[in-house]
């Protein structure tokens, strides 16, 4: 029977690769990467200070490149179907985006897989960069430690159930899936709230 120690040793022997994957994961994804990093930190497979450096770097790179990607798209392809889709999606979930950009960018960090669309659209819409950066950094200051702590808790929970590597992996995978489904439920409730607010405003007008 292979224990979790096998996984820990494997990561320890390829730590630089693990940090690079964390860095890239923060650029192209986010939530699952941070939770996985929290699990590895709990297992002591990666070093917390080094992991935080790569996490913060990845988050900053995503913050800058996504915004300027939006600026570039506006200059080159400002009438593409892709941007119209993003505009509809952002307007649907965050109808007061133009009136309250700080709040919209901030809250998007906690809506699964919406944040990237919002930060690209921020550049596309020419939202004031200082407002944008302040919102992104403020949200990240909560989002990063929150998801790392969640990953740490998932690692602790899974290891308390089983030290066998496959069972541990299965339990952590189920916990992550459960978390994603929970966030999707919260997003759905948020969508209903926004629809109700929009209906109420139209009714009053």
Buried (B, 14 or more C-beta within 10 A) or exposed (E): EEEBEEBBEEBBEEBEEBBEBBBBBBBEBBBBBBBBBBBBBBBEBBBBEBBBBBBBBBBBBBBBBBBEBBBBBBEEEEEEEEBEEBBEBBEEBBBEBEEEBBEBBBBBBBBBBBBBBBBBBBBBBEBEBEEBBBBBEBBBEEBBBEBBBBBBBBBEEBBEEBBBBEBBBBBBEEBBEEBBEEBEEEBEEBEEEBEEEEEEEEEEE
